[in-house]
Amino acid sequence: MSEVAAAAAAMNIPEELVERSAAARATAAGSTTEEVIAAWAGGAPAPAAAPPPPEEPAPSEADAPTEPLPPTEPITAPATEPVEQPAATAAPVSIAAPTEPPVLQGRTEHPFLIAAGAAGLLIVALLVGFLAPALPQEGNGVYSSAVPLTEAAIEGREVYRSEGCSSCHTQLVRPIVADVGLGPVTISDSNQVLGVRRYGPDLAHVGSRVESQSSLLSVLTGSSDHPSYGGLSDTDLENLTAYLFQSK
């Protein structure tokens, strides 16, 4: 049996691995491959690797040769007068006086006063909106809605009722914004026909909005915007227009 085979049997590894391992160990230990294999075949350990050579220490500055320094003359500092240092004075320490913590103060609410003010404003608004328009206007002499009618106008009022004029016209000026410009507000003592619905214009003060009684007659007999009352007698038409024209 060769030494390689004996080393492989002793180490229980393949022969090829023995040869490669022996070559590597020989290179590290500085010996030959045969010496390593022989040692393994005999059961001895392989030669140990040689220790690396010790590194020489680098020369330090202390080991460098030094030249003697030239003699120097002693340096004498100029005489100076002693300077008196001011005595250190301690800064006054101010101690803050103890303060009391702040006290939170809430705002006093007056809910009943606010509610009373709101109620007062509501009452004033109601008075201005409903009562003020019904008051007599200064300087116009209107203290009543009763219109002074002549005998012909009184007859014309009956024609107004019999012909059903109050089915489409009112003679009632209300204290609302929609009736502004129609004239003074109608009061409860009115002697005019109040009416039930307003399809056409309100006729409470129509006499103040037309030029003459004849203009009303032309509307009743030939206007395209109003049904013709040509079937009435001339007297009835004259009385009817007199009633409307005197409604000022």
C-alpha angles and dihedrals in degrees: 000000000000123000090250092054091045091051091047091051092046093049095034094229133116119279093241090056089048092055094048093046092047091051091051093047092048091053091051095045097042094240136107129277091240092056091052093047091047091052092049092047090054092048094250122129119258119261112279120247115264113253115249116259114264115261116243113237116249114251111260128216090251091062093051114104112258127209119227114258118239115255113267130204118244113259115227119200116230115259112256129189114251112259116221111231115218114246112258111250120204115237113245112257114218116210114208115232114243112264128206118244115259117265117221114227120198125215115256111241124207107197095168091052091051091048091049091051092050091050090050092052090050092052092049091050091051092049093049093045101045111014102040096058090052094054118100114267115244114256099007095093093228111147097138139032093221106117117211103241130190124225090262091050092050089053089047090054089059090051088050090055097042093050091052096241089150089066090073104018134051130204095204125108108199126206093248135107093252091064097049110130097025093100137259117348113266113251125209094257093064116143092201128099104265096198131207105246138016116224094142128035122299112264100197093111101010091133090069092053100052130066100230145345090262091062089060090049091054090053092051096047109033114007118124091212094058135047112260119248095197090135092071121093120253090251093053091047091049092049092046094051089045090056093049095044093050090054095096 
